[in-house]
Amino acid sequence: MLKSLATKWWGVALLSLINLYVIGLFSEYIINREVIKEIQIVLTLGVLVSTIYVIKLIVNFIYNYLKGEKK
């Protein structure tokens, strides 16, 4: 299911918006409040990995779009 979302523009936009929402929740509840340091580190790594995945997804989508437009 994730592969079908990653190939369409609306899927990439939806995954990007979900990632922005998760980053907002993360900054509101984990960074701005008192949380155990180990949980903060693990969740920070999780948000970092998801953000890198979404950035790669956007770059691949733009590259494939431009490659398809040249043909």
C-alpha positions as CSV (number, residue, x, y, z in Angstrom):
1,M,0.0,0.0,0.0
2,L,2.8,2.4,0.8
3,K,4.4,1.8,-2.7
4,S,1.1,2.8,-4.4
5,L,1.0,6.0,-2.3
6,A,4.7,6.8,-3.1
7,T,4.1,6.7,-6.9
8,K,1.3,9.3,-7.1
9,W,1.5,13.0,-6.4
10,W,-1.4,13.0,-4.0
11,G,0.2,10.1,-2.1
12,V,3.5,12.0,-1.7
13,A,1.6,15.1,-0.6
14,L,-0.4,13.1,1.9
15,L,2.7,11.4,3.4
16,S,4.4,14.8,3.6
17,L,1.4,16.3,5.5
18,I,1.3,13.3,7.9
19,N,5.0,13.8,8.5
20,L,4.5,17.5,9.3
21,Y,1.7,16.6,11.7
22,V,3.9,14.1,13.4
23,I,6.7,16.6,13.8
24,G,4.2,19.1,15.3
25,L,3.0,16.5,17.8
26,F,6.6,15.5,18.6
27,S,7.7,19.1,19.2
28,E,4.5,19.8,21.3
29,Y,4.5,16.8,23.6
30,I,8.1,15.5,23.6
31,I,10.4,18.6,23.3
32,N,8.3,21.1,25.2
33,R,7.4,18.9,28.2
34,E,9.2,16.9,30.8
35,V,9.8,13.5,29.4
36,I,12.3,10.8,30.3
37,K,15.5,11.4,28.4
38,E,15.7,7.8,26.9
39,I,12.2,8.1,25.5
40,Q,13.1,11.5,24.1
41,I,16.2,10.1,22.3
42,V,14.3,7.1,20.8
43,L,11.5,9.3,19.6
44,T,13.9,11.8,18.2
45,L,15.6,9.1,16.2
46,G,12.2,7.9,15.0
47,V,11.1,11.3,13.8
48,L,14.5,11.8,12.1
49,V,14.3,8.5,10.2
50,S,10.7,9.3,9.1
51,T,11.7,12.8,7.9
52,I,14.7,11.4,6.0
53,Y,12.3,8.8,4.4
54,V,9.8,11.5,3.3
55,I,12.6,13.7,1.9
56,K,14.0,10.8,-0.1
57,L,10.4,10.0,-1.3
58,I,9.9,13.6,-2.5
59,V,13.3,13.7,-4.3
60,N,12.6,10.4,-6.0
61,F,9.2,11.5,-7.1
62,I,10.5,14.8,-8.5
63,Y,13.4,12.9,-10.3
64,N,11.0,10.4,-11.8
65,Y,8.6,13.1,-12.9
66,L,11.4,15.1,-14.6
67,K,12.8,11.9,-16.2
68,G,9.3,11.0,-17.6
69,E,8.8,14.6,-18.9
70,K,12.0,14.5,-21.0
71,K,10.9,11.5,-23.0
